[in-house]
């Protein structure tokens, strides 16, 4: 049995957009590149042909990956979750690092949506795992690659 892949509605829309772009635009561009490269003669020595075939392989692999994820995803709409006093998938959490007094906000999202520069952390990240099911004002000790860190949950939002 395959575990469902958690995803926000925004994340699923982003994957659908990427899938459409790969299937309806990029795939045909690659096919045209292969056709053009074949016109240059011997395929064994044809770098353009081999590059286009490699790009085709990457494209098809990504299409398969996205289709798998979308067919096995569980779209979670944070606005419809009833228990709103805990950190859950899709919630935005303001925390303070007890050691440095640095306040930061993270939204817990699916793997494909994660982007640390935008403060979107994967549900599978150690920090997110440590925050899940905690409540406002809880003190959380989380073991991350840099070591053990202690955070206090300041605010939980369900956007």
C-alpha positions, 0 to 999 in steps of 0.5 A: 500500500502506498502512503498518501503524499500530503500536499496543500492545494497551492502545491497541487496546483503548482505541480499540475501547472508544471505537468502541463508545461512538461507534457504540452510544451517541453515534450514537443520542443525536445522531440523537435530537437531530436528530429533536428539533431538526427538531420546532422548525420551519424548518431554515434558522434552526434552530441546534439542528438545525445543531449536531446535524448538525455533531456527527453529522459529527464523530462519523461522521468519528471512527468512520471514522478509528478503523475505519481505524486498527484495520483497519490496525494492527499490535498489538505485544506488548512482552512477546513481543519477543525482542531485549530489549537495545534501545529498541523500540516499547512499551518504557519508557526511563529517560533522563537529560538530560546538561545538566540531570541531570533523569531522566525515564521515557517509554514509546514508544507509538502516536500515539493513545496518546501523552499527555505528562502520563502520559509516553507519547510517540508513536513519531513524536515526535523523542525517540522516533525518536532513542531507537529501537534504542539500548541502555542507557548509549548517549549520544543527541543528539536534535534536538527543537523546543527545540533539540539535547538530549543524553540518556543511556539509564539503563534499558530495560524491557519492560512 
